[in-house]
């Protein structure tokens, strides 16, 4: 039965200037993450119409002026006069903080956004916003400017046989320094939503890059698991469970592969809970218990054996958890909703998953035994790795590691972790130049000899026997894997500095794969960077002025403007002296750095598997599809 959605369902709690003064309280930050959060606030309101069964199409458009349009074919926001504000309901939703249809259960039983809270926040942080509502045969329009001020109150402008809401807005450049949207970030969120709601079609158009993509899924989160695991060797099929308990709808899809890593992605009311929470914790606990029970029952764990630990049974696991919680029960950590606190979700996931997964294991014993055999191997590897870690810890206090570190690491003089930097430098020669070029107070140099181990093809115990990797771990101070503690990090920035050639790029990738697999929080919290040494030094022979060049377009521009010039090509860090390296690549006032981030978690997992894993045919297929070998290189 359809729930009510009319003017009186919009409840008002309180005003708007505070959002502009304290934007971080509402969108987390005013960097790229906060900028994209504006889209999610409006997009989530369209998703709420999907959840309620009143829409099946959404369109997201990035325009050439960096404005955004989000359309849906839902019911359309109510257009009458709100009794509390005496404004139209649309104007109330977009200009009054804490006005929305989610503060009681009449308009939405289940919601991802906080319709009205998000809309008014996005409006407050925009230069302008236009809203068009198609409802009950009529077209209505309103406009807001200068951070949410009503420029045109809602008015009827025509007739239509359509329904839905269209919101266009331009983020305010006084709030956001960079208005450039990232297609990969947007596509990840859209793709996730398409997987979460079977039958939903989302069209993404980027007018800046002239791209159009359509996202829709026939099998939902099962297809999401298949998407993540594409290219991996599977040891089970995708199993899917759904059910309802305590009024909470639960969906779980999982599959095991031969991979040594685990991938668990969780959602609550379509919002990704990046830090997990009660639903994810319940899934992990019940997964471990069921596998231990089956291993005991089938005699694969002997009486003298200890139970598997959680990390044993999750190695090689890919799982997607999606729950839908009634609005009255949902509790997130803050407005950005990264972690779920709802206690009832823990019970609901356990009630649905435990019995269904137990039944699946019994009915698919062939797969179940393979899963347990992998857990046995993982347990043995964990024990061996634990011994190796103990050896590393023992080595850490011994003169041997001290000699290794002292012969490799040139430390910073300061102990100020917030300003210190660690440069991982390709080769001893470049390392020597970097030592001369560095800021001795805050910059440490660790030269690396040759290419480090490819951790995607190695076991943890092999990793911990690799001298280069062990030295990096010791220098960072955080530990790795399940023992990782970010509070122990010794440097604010860890900067990979390699030659600007194929070998240098390969070393970057190997190091990034290591950080991704064993120190992922360093990437997620923005501590990993890539240095950008210039490709050329352009010298104007007439003026004797030298310009460093980082791309071919700039080089061509300089050549076209200058008749008498010299060009020096830097094929390696060693071709620069210490002053040049300092000026171009290391000095905080003049260098360029790339911050490494994970913009699309599912796609990142696929790419690491494809490009760094054992399956050469998958890698060749990707290279053939994405690399143009007809382009000549120097």
C-alpha positions as CSV (number, residue, x, y, z in Angstrom):
1,X,0.0,0.0,0.0
2,X,1.4,3.4,-1.0
3,X,2.3,5.7,2.0
4,X,1.2,9.3,2.2
5,X,3.3,12.0,0.5
6,X,1.5,15.4,0.8
7,X,2.2,18.9,2.0
8,X,1.5,18.2,5.7
9,X,4.1,15.3,5.6
10,X,6.9,17.9,5.4
11,X,7.9,18.6,9.0
12,X,10.0,21.7,10.0
13,X,12.6,21.4,12.7
14,X,14.6,24.9,12.3
15,X,17.2,28.0,9.6
16,X,20.3,28.2,6.8
17,X,23.2,30.6,7.1
18,X,24.9,28.3,9.6
19,X,25.5,25.8,6.8
20,X,27.6,28.3,4.9
21,X,29.6,29.2,8.0
22,X,30.2,25.6,9.0
23,X,29.9,23.5,5.8
24,X,32.2,20.8,7.2
25,X,29.5,19.9,9.7
26,X,27.1,19.0,6.9
27,X,29.2,17.7,4.1
28,X,32.4,16.6,5.8
29,X,34.7,19.0,4.0
30,X,35.0,21.6,1.2
31,X,37.4,19.6,-0.9
32,X,36.5,17.2,-3.7
33,X,34.7,14.9,-1.2
34,X,32.5,17.7,0.0
35,X,31.8,18.9,-3.6
36,X,30.6,15.5,-4.7
37,X,28.6,15.2,-1.5
38,X,26.3,17.9,-2.9
39,X,25.3,15.5,-5.7
40,X,24.7,12.7,-3.2
41,X,22.3,14.8,-1.2
42,X,20.1,15.4,-4.2
43,X,20.7,12.0,-5.7
44,X,19.7,10.2,-2.5
45,X,16.4,12.0,-2.5
46,X,15.7,10.5,-6.0
47,X,16.9,7.1,-4.6
48,X,14.3,7.5,-1.9
49,X,11.6,7.5,-4.6
50,X,13.1,4.3,-6.0
51,X,13.1,2.7,-2.6
52,X,9.4,3.6,-2.1
53,X,8.5,2.1,-5.4
54,X,7.5,5.3,-7.1
55,X,10.3,5.8,-9.6
56,X,12.6,3.7,-11.8
57,X,14.7,6.2,-13.7
58,X,17.3,8.8,-12.7
59,X,19.4,11.0,-14.9
60,X,22.6,12.8,-13.7
61,X,24.1,15.4,-16.0
62,X,27.4,17.3,-15.5
63,X,27.2,20.5,-17.6
64,X,30.1,22.4,-19.2
65,X,29.9,25.2,-16.6
66,X,30.3,22.6,-13.8
67,X,26.7,22.8,-12.8
68,X,24.7,19.6,-12.2
69,X,21.2,18.4,-13.1
70,X,19.6,15.4,-11.4
71,X,16.2,14.2,-12.7
72,X,13.9,11.4,-11.5
73,X,10.4,10.2,-12.5
74,X,9.1,9.9,-9.0
75,X,6.0,11.5,-7.6
76,X,7.4,15.1,-7.5
77,X,7.8,17.1,-4.3
78,X,4.4,18.3,-2.9
79,X,3.7,21.9,-4.1
80,X,1.1,23.3,-1.6
81,X,1.7,25.7,1.2
82,X,3.4,24.4,4.3
83,X,1.5,25.2,7.5
84,X,4.6,26.0,9.6
85,X,6.6,28.1,7.2
86,X,3.8,29.6,5.1
87,X,6.0,28.9,2.1
88,X,5.4,26.4,-0.6
89,X,6.4,23.0,0.4
90,X,9.1,23.0,-2.4
91,X,10.6,26.3,-1.1
92,X,10.4,24.9,2.4
93,X,12.3,21.8,1.5
94,X,15.1,23.7,-0.3
95,X,15.5,26.8,2.0
96,X,14.7,25.6,5.5
97,X,17.2,23.5,7.4
98,X,15.8,20.3,8.9
99,X,12.6,20.4,6.8
100,X,11.8,17.1,5.0
101,X,9.6,14.1,4.6
102,X,11.7,11.7,6.7
103,X,11.1,13.0,10.2
104,X,8.0,10.8,10.7
105,X,7.0,7.7,8.8
106,X,4.2,9.1,6.7
107,X,6.1,9.9,3.5
108,X,8.9,7.4,3.6
109,X,9.1,4.2,5.6
110,X,12.7,3.6,4.5
111,X,15.1,6.4,3.4
112,X,18.7,6.8,2.5
113,X,18.8,10.6,2.4
114,X,17.2,13.0,4.8
115,X,15.0,14.7,2.2
116,X,15.0,18.4,3.0
117,X,18.1,18.3,5.1
118,X,20.3,17.4,2.1
119,X,18.3,19.5,-0.3
120,X,18.7,22.7,1.8
121,X,22.3,22.0,2.5
122,X,23.1,21.6,-1.2
123,X,21.2,24.8,-1.9
124,X,23.0,26.7,0.9
125,X,26.3,25.8,-0.7
126,X,25.4,26.7,-4.3
127,X,25.6,29.9,-6.3
128,X,22.2,29.1,-7.7
129,X,19.7,26.3,-7.8
130,X,16.7,25.7,-10.1
131,X,13.9,23.2,-9.1
132,X,11.2,21.9,-11.5
133,X,8.4,19.7,-10.2
134,X,6.1,17.7,-12.4
135,X,3.1,16.7,-10.2
136,X,-0.6,16.1,-10.6
137,X,-0.6,17.3,-14.3
138,X,1.2,20.6,-13.6
139,X,4.7,21.9,-14.0
140,X,6.1,24.1,-11.2
141,X,9.4,26.0,-11.1
142,X,11.4,27.8,-8.4
143,X,14.9,29.4,-8.3
144,X,17.3,30.1,-5.5
145,X,20.5,32.3,-5.5
146,X,23.4,33.3,-3.3
147,X,23.3,30.4,-1.0
148,X,19.7,29.5,-0.8
149,X,17.9,32.8,-1.0
150,X,14.6,32.6,-2.8
151,X,14.9,34.4,-6.2
152,X,11.7,33.0,-7.6
153,X,9.2,31.4,-5.3
154,X,7.5,28.3,-6.6
155,X,5.0,29.0,-9.4
156,X,3.0,27.0,-11.9
157,X,4.3,27.3,-15.4
158,X,2.5,24.7,-17.5
159,X,0.8,21.4,-17.9
160,X,2.4,17.9,-18.2
161,X,1.6,14.2,-18.2
162,X,4.9,13.5,-16.5
163,X,5.8,13.2,-12.8
164,X,9.1,13.7,-11.0
165,X,11.6,16.3,-9.8
166,X,14.4,18.0,-11.6
167,X,17.1,19.8,-9.6
168,X,20.0,21.9,-11.2
169,X,22.6,23.7,-9.2
170,X,26.1,25.3,-9.5
171,X,28.3,24.8,-6.4
172,X,29.5,28.1,-4.9
173,X,33.1,28.9,-5.9
174,X,33.4,30.9,-2.6
175,X,32.9,27.7,-0.7
176,X,34.7,25.2,-3.0
177,X,38.1,26.1,-4.4
178,X,37.9,23.5,-7.2
179,X,34.5,23.0,-8.9
180,X,35.8,20.1,-11.1
181,X,33.7,16.9,-10.7
182,X,35.3,13.5,-11.1
183,X,33.4,11.1,-13.4
184,X,34.9,8.0,-11.8
185,X,33.6,9.0,-8.3
186,X,30.1,9.7,-9.7
187,X,30.0,6.5,-11.8
188,X,30.9,4.4,-8.7
189,X,28.0,5.8,-6.8
190,X,25.6,5.4,-9.7
191,X,26.8,1.8,-10.5
192,X,26.3,0.9,-6.8
193,X,22.8,2.2,-6.9
194,X,22.0,0.3,-10.1
195,X,23.3,-2.9,-8.5
196,X,21.3,-2.3,-5.3
197,X,18.0,-1.8,-7.0
198,X,17.0,-4.2,-9.7
199,X,15.0,-2.5,-12.4
200,X,16.5,0.9,-11.7
201,X,18.0,2.7,-14.8
202,X,20.5,5.5,-14.2
203,X,21.8,7.6,-17.1
204,X,25.0,9.5,-16.6
205,X,25.9,12.3,-19.0
206,X,29.1,14.3,-18.8
207,X,28.8,17.2,-21.3
208,X,32.4,18.2,-20.6
209,X,33.9,14.9,-21.9
210,X,30.9,14.2,-24.2
211,X,30.3,10.8,-22.5
212,X,27.0,9.0,-21.9
213,X,26.7,5.8,-19.8
214,X,23.7,3.8,-18.8
215,X,23.8,1.7,-15.6
216,X,21.2,-1.0,-14.8
217,X,21.2,-4.5,-13.3
218,X,19.1,-7.6,-13.8
219,X,20.3,-9.6,-10.8
220,X,21.2,-6.9,-8.3
221,X,24.0,-7.4,-5.8
222,X,24.8,-10.9,-7.1
223,X,25.8,-9.1,-10.3
224,X,27.8,-6.6,-8.2
225,X,29.8,-9.5,-6.7
226,X,30.4,-10.9,-10.2
227,X,31.6,-7.4,-11.4
228,X,34.1,-7.2,-8.5
229,X,35.4,-10.7,-9.1
230,X,35.8,-10.5,-12.9
231,X,39.2,-11.9,-13.6
232,X,39.6,-13.8,-10.4
233,X,39.6,-17.6,-10.1
234,X,36.4,-18.7,-8.3
235,X,36.1,-21.6,-5.9
236,X,32.3,-21.2,-5.3
237,X,29.4,-19.8,-7.2
238,X,27.7,-16.5,-6.1
239,X,25.3,-17.3,-3.3
240,X,22.5,-14.9,-2.5
241,X,20.4,-14.5,0.7
242,X,17.5,-12.3,1.5
243,X,15.0,-12.0,4.3
244,X,13.4,-9.7,6.8
245,X,13.6,-9.4,10.6
246,X,12.7,-6.7,13.1
247,X,11.2,-4.8,10.1
248,X,14.7,-4.7,8.5
249,X,15.2,-6.0,5.0
250,X,18.5,-7.9,4.5
251,X,20.2,-8.8,1.2
252,X,23.6,-10.5,1.1
253,X,25.6,-11.9,-1.9
254,X,28.9,-13.6,-1.5
255,X,31.5,-15.6,-3.5
256,X,34.9,-17.1,-2.7
257,X,37.9,-16.9,-5.0
258,X,41.5,-18.0,-4.8
259,X,42.6,-14.4,-3.9
260,X,44.4,-13.7,-0.7
261,X,42.4,-10.6,0.0
262,X,38.9,-10.0,1.2
263,X,36.4,-7.5,-0.2
264,X,33.3,-6.6,1.9
265,X,31.1,-3.7,0.8
266,X,28.1,-2.8,2.9
267,X,25.1,-0.4,2.5
268,X,22.3,0.9,4.6
269,X,19.3,2.3,2.8
270,X,21.5,2.6,-0.4
271,X,24.2,4.6,1.4
272,X,27.7,2.9,1.4
273,X,28.8,2.5,5.0
274,X,32.6,2.7,4.3
275,X,33.5,2.1,7.9
276,X,31.1,-0.8,8.3
277,X,29.0,-0.9,11.4
278,X,26.5,-3.2,13.2
279,X,25.3,-5.0,10.0
280,X,28.8,-5.7,8.7
281,X,30.0,-6.9,12.2
282,X,27.0,-9.3,12.4
283,X,27.8,-10.7,9.0
284,X,31.4,-11.4,9.9
285,X,30.5,-13.0,13.2
286,X,27.9,-15.3,11.7
287,X,30.0,-16.2,8.7
288,X,32.8,-17.4,11.0
289,X,30.5,-19.3,13.2
290,X,28.7,-21.2,10.4
291,X,32.0,-22.2,8.7
292,X,33.5,-23.4,12.1
293,X,30.3,-25.4,12.7
294,X,30.4,-27.1,9.3
295,X,34.2,-27.7,9.6
296,X,33.6,-29.5,12.9
297,X,30.6,-31.4,11.7
298,X,32.3,-32.6,8.5
299,X,35.5,-33.6,10.4
300,X,37.7,-31.0,8.6
301,X,38.6,-29.4,12.0
302,X,39.8,-32.0,14.4
303,X,39.0,-32.0,18.1
304,X,42.4,-30.7,19.0
305,X,42.2,-27.9,16.5
306,X,41.3,-24.4,17.5
307,X,38.4,-22.7,15.7
308,X,39.1,-20.6,12.6
309,X,39.6,-16.9,13.2
310,X,37.6,-14.4,11.2
311,X,40.5,-13.5,8.9
312,X,40.9,-17.3,8.1
313,X,37.4,-17.6,6.8
314,X,37.3,-14.3,5.0
315,X,40.4,-14.7,2.8
316,X,39.3,-14.8,-0.8
317,X,35.8,-13.6,0.1
318,X,33.9,-11.0,-1.8
319,X,30.6,-10.0,-0.2
320,X,28.0,-7.2,-0.7
321,X,25.6,-6.5,2.2
322,X,22.6,-4.3,1.7
323,X,20.0,-3.6,4.3
324,X,16.9,-1.4,4.4
325,X,16.0,0.0,7.8
326,X,12.9,1.9,8.8
327,X,13.6,5.5,9.3
328,X,12.7,5.4,13.0
329,X,15.5,2.8,13.6
330,X,18.4,4.1,11.5
331,X,21.4,5.6,13.2
332,X,24.5,6.7,11.3
333,X,27.8,8.2,12.5
334,X,27.2,11.8,11.5
335,X,25.6,13.4,8.4
336,X,28.1,11.7,6.0
337,X,26.8,8.3,7.2
338,X,30.0,6.3,7.0
339,X,29.2,3.9,9.8
340,X,25.9,2.3,10.9
341,X,25.1,2.2,14.6
342,X,21.6,0.6,14.5
343,X,21.7,-2.2,17.1
344,X,18.7,-3.9,15.6
345,X,20.6,-4.4,12.3
346,X,23.0,-6.7,14.1
347,X,20.2,-9.0,15.2
348,X,18.4,-8.8,11.8
349,X,21.4,-9.7,9.8
350,X,22.2,-12.6,12.2
351,X,18.6,-13.9,12.0
352,X,18.5,-13.9,8.2
353,X,22.0,-14.9,7.4
354,X,22.9,-17.6,9.9
355,X,20.2,-20.2,9.0
356,X,20.3,-19.4,5.3
357,X,24.1,-19.7,5.0
358,X,24.1,-22.9,7.1
359,X,21.5,-24.4,4.7
360,X,23.5,-23.3,1.7
361,X,26.7,-24.9,3.0
362,X,24.8,-28.2,3.6
363,X,23.2,-28.1,0.2
364,X,26.4,-27.1,-1.6
365,X,28.8,-29.2,0.3
366,X,31.2,-29.4,-2.7
367,X,31.7,-25.6,-2.5
368,X,31.5,-25.7,1.3
369,X,34.4,-28.1,1.6
370,X,36.5,-25.9,-0.8
371,X,35.8,-22.9,1.3
372,X,36.9,-24.7,4.5
373,X,40.0,-26.1,2.7
374,X,40.9,-22.5,1.8
375,X,40.3,-21.4,5.4
376,X,42.7,-24.2,6.5
377,X,45.4,-22.9,4.2
378,X,44.7,-19.4,5.3
379,X,45.0,-20.5,9.0
380,X,48.4,-22.1,8.3
381,X,49.5,-19.1,6.4
382,X,48.3,-16.8,9.3
383,X,50.3,-18.8,11.8
384,X,53.4,-18.7,9.6
385,X,52.9,-15.0,9.0
386,X,52.5,-14.4,12.7
387,X,55.8,-16.1,13.3
388,X,57.4,-14.0,10.5
389,X,55.9,-10.9,12.1
390,X,57.3,-11.9,15.4
391,X,60.7,-12.4,13.7
392,X,60.4,-9.0,12.2
393,X,59.6,-7.5,15.6
394,X,62.5,-9.3,17.1
395,X,64.6,-8.1,14.2
396,X,63.4,-4.5,14.7
397,X,65.1,-4.4,18.1
398,X,68.2,-6.2,16.8
399,X,71.3,-4.7,15.4
400,X,70.6,-6.4,12.1
401,X,67.6,-4.3,11.2
402,X,69.2,-1.3,12.8
403,X,72.1,-1.8,10.4
404,X,69.7,-2.3,7.4
405,X,67.7,0.9,8.3
406,X,70.7,3.0,9.0
407,X,72.4,1.9,5.8
408,X,69.2,2.7,3.8
409,X,67.2,5.4,5.6
410,X,68.3,8.9,5.9
411,X,65.9,10.1,8.6
412,X,64.4,13.5,9.1
413,X,65.8,15.5,12.0
414,X,62.3,16.4,13.3
415,X,60.0,14.0,15.1
416,X,56.9,16.1,14.0
417,X,54.7,13.5,12.3
418,X,52.3,16.0,11.0
419,X,54.9,17.7,8.8
420,X,57.4,14.9,8.2
421,X,57.7,13.2,4.8
422,X,59.2,9.9,3.7
423,X,60.5,9.7,0.1
424,X,60.7,6.2,-1.4
425,X,63.3,6.8,-4.1
426,X,64.2,4.5,-7.1
427,X,67.8,3.6,-6.9
428,X,70.9,4.5,-4.8
429,X,72.1,7.1,-7.3
430,X,68.8,9.1,-7.2
431,X,68.7,8.5,-3.5
432,X,72.0,10.2,-3.1
433,X,70.8,13.2,-5.1
434,X,67.6,13.3,-3.0
435,X,69.6,13.4,0.2
436,X,71.3,16.5,-1.0
437,X,68.1,18.1,-2.2
438,X,65.9,17.3,0.8
439,X,64.7,19.5,3.6
440,X,66.8,17.8,6.4
441,X,64.4,18.8,9.1
442,X,61.2,17.2,7.7
443,X,62.1,14.9,4.8
444,X,63.5,11.4,5.1
445,X,64.9,9.4,2.2
446,X,64.7,5.7,1.6
447,X,66.4,4.4,-1.6
448,X,65.0,1.2,-3.1
449,X,67.2,-1.2,-5.0
450,X,65.4,-2.6,-8.1
451,X,61.8,-3.6,-8.3
452,X,60.0,-4.7,-5.1
453,X,58.1,-7.9,-4.9
454,X,54.6,-8.1,-6.5
455,X,52.5,-8.8,-3.4
456,X,49.5,-9.8,-5.6
457,X,51.3,-13.0,-6.4
458,X,53.0,-13.6,-3.0
459,X,52.0,-14.9,0.3
460,X,52.3,-12.8,3.4
461,X,55.2,-14.9,4.8
462,X,57.1,-14.3,1.5
463,X,56.4,-10.6,1.8
464,X,57.8,-10.5,5.3
465,X,61.0,-12.2,4.1
466,X,61.6,-9.4,1.5
467,X,64.2,-7.0,2.8
468,X,62.9,-3.9,0.9
469,X,59.3,-4.5,2.0
470,X,60.3,-5.1,5.6
471,X,62.3,-1.9,5.6
472,X,59.4,0.1,4.3
473,X,57.1,-1.4,7.0
474,X,59.6,-0.6,9.7
475,X,60.1,3.0,8.4
476,X,56.3,3.6,8.3
477,X,55.8,2.3,11.8
478,X,52.2,1.2,11.4
479,X,52.5,-2.5,11.0
480,X,50.5,-4.2,8.2
481,X,47.3,-6.2,7.6
482,X,45.2,-6.9,10.7
483,X,47.9,-5.4,12.9
484,X,47.9,-2.1,11.1
485,X,47.6,0.9,13.4
486,X,47.5,4.3,11.7
487,X,48.1,6.2,14.9
488,X,51.7,4.8,14.8
489,X,52.4,6.4,11.4
490,X,55.7,8.3,11.5
491,X,55.1,10.5,8.4
492,X,52.2,12.7,7.1
493,X,53.2,12.0,3.5
494,X,54.8,8.9,2.0
495,X,56.0,10.0,-1.4
496,X,56.9,7.5,-4.2
497,X,59.6,9.2,-6.3
498,X,60.7,7.2,-9.4
499,X,62.1,7.9,-12.9
500,X,59.6,9.2,-15.5
501,X,59.9,6.1,-17.6
502,X,58.4,2.6,-17.9
503,X,60.5,1.0,-15.2
504,X,59.7,3.9,-12.8
505,X,56.0,3.5,-13.5
506,X,56.3,-0.3,-12.8
507,X,57.9,0.4,-9.5
508,X,55.1,2.9,-8.6
509,X,52.5,0.2,-9.4
510,X,54.3,-2.5,-7.4
511,X,54.5,-0.1,-4.4
512,X,50.9,1.0,-4.7
513,X,49.8,-2.6,-4.9
514,X,51.6,-3.3,-1.6
515,X,50.0,-0.3,0.1
516,X,46.6,-1.2,-1.3
517,X,46.7,-4.8,-0.1
518,X,48.5,-4.4,3.2
519,X,48.3,-0.8,4.3
520,X,45.0,0.4,2.6
521,X,44.1,2.9,5.3
522,X,47.2,4.9,4.2
523,X,45.5,5.4,0.8
524,X,42.0,5.9,2.2
525,X,43.2,8.6,4.6
526,X,45.3,10.4,2.0
527,X,48.9,9.7,3.1
528,X,50.3,8.2,-0.1
529,X,51.6,10.5,-2.9
530,X,53.5,10.2,-6.2
531,X,56.2,12.7,-7.0
532,X,56.1,14.4,-10.4
533,X,59.6,15.1,-11.7
534,X,59.5,17.1,-15.0
535,X,60.0,15.6,-18.4
536,X,61.9,18.5,-19.9
537,X,63.9,21.6,-19.2
538,X,63.2,24.2,-21.9
539,X,65.9,26.9,-22.3
540,X,65.2,30.1,-24.2
541,X,68.6,30.9,-25.8
542,X,67.7,34.6,-26.2
543,X,66.6,35.3,-22.7
544,X,68.5,32.5,-21.1
545,X,65.4,31.7,-19.2
546,X,64.8,28.1,-18.2
547,X,61.3,26.5,-17.8
548,X,60.6,23.1,-16.5
549,X,57.9,21.2,-18.5
550,X,55.6,18.4,-17.3
551,X,53.6,17.6,-20.4
552,X,53.9,17.6,-24.2
553,X,51.2,20.3,-24.7
554,X,53.2,22.8,-22.7
555,X,56.4,21.9,-24.5
556,X,54.7,22.5,-27.9
557,X,53.3,25.8,-26.7
558,X,56.8,27.0,-25.7
559,X,58.4,25.8,-28.9
560,X,55.8,27.7,-30.9
561,X,56.5,30.9,-29.0
562,X,60.3,30.6,-29.2
563,X,62.6,30.6,-32.2
564,X,65.9,29.9,-30.5
565,X,65.8,27.2,-27.8
566,X,67.3,24.1,-26.3
567,X,65.5,21.1,-24.8
568,X,66.9,18.8,-22.1
569,X,65.0,15.6,-21.7
570,X,65.0,14.1,-18.2
571,X,64.8,10.3,-18.6
572,X,65.7,9.7,-14.9
573,X,66.0,11.4,-11.6
574,X,69.8,10.9,-11.8
575,X,70.0,13.4,-14.7
576,X,69.1,16.3,-12.4
577,X,71.4,17.8,-9.9
578,X,70.3,18.3,-6.3
579,X,69.2,21.9,-6.9
580,X,67.1,21.0,-9.9
581,X,65.5,18.0,-8.1
582,X,64.8,20.2,-5.1
583,X,63.2,23.0,-7.1
584,X,61.1,20.7,-9.4
585,X,60.2,17.7,-7.3
586,X,60.9,18.0,-3.6
587,X,60.5,21.6,-2.3
588,X,57.0,22.1,-0.8
589,X,56.7,25.5,-2.4
590,X,57.3,24.5,-6.0
591,X,56.7,20.8,-6.5
592,X,53.8,18.9,-7.9
593,X,52.4,15.8,-6.2
594,X,49.6,13.4,-7.0
595,X,47.6,12.2,-4.0
596,X,46.6,8.6,-4.4
597,X,43.0,7.8,-3.6
598,X,40.5,5.0,-4.1
599,X,37.6,6.7,-6.0
600,X,35.9,3.5,-7.1
601,X,36.4,0.6,-4.7
602,X,34.9,-2.1,-6.9
603,X,36.7,-1.0,-10.0
604,X,40.0,-0.7,-8.0
605,X,39.7,-4.3,-6.9
606,X,39.1,-5.4,-10.5
607,X,42.0,-3.4,-11.9
608,X,44.5,-4.7,-9.3
609,X,43.4,-8.3,-10.0
610,X,43.6,-7.8,-13.8
611,X,46.9,-6.0,-14.0
612,X,48.9,-7.5,-11.0
613,X,47.4,-11.0,-10.7
614,X,48.3,-14.4,-12.1
615,X,45.9,-14.5,-15.0
616,X,47.9,-13.3,-18.0
617,X,45.1,-13.7,-20.5
618,X,42.8,-11.3,-18.5
619,X,45.7,-8.8,-18.4
620,X,46.4,-9.1,-22.1
621,X,42.7,-8.6,-22.9
622,X,42.6,-5.4,-20.8
623,X,45.9,-4.1,-22.4
624,X,44.6,-4.8,-25.9
625,X,41.3,-3.0,-25.2
626,X,42.9,0.1,-23.5
627,X,46.4,0.6,-24.8
628,X,47.1,2.1,-28.3
629,X,50.4,0.7,-29.4
630,X,50.3,2.7,-32.6
631,X,51.4,5.9,-30.7
632,X,55.1,6.4,-31.1
633,X,57.2,7.1,-28.1
634,X,60.7,8.4,-27.8
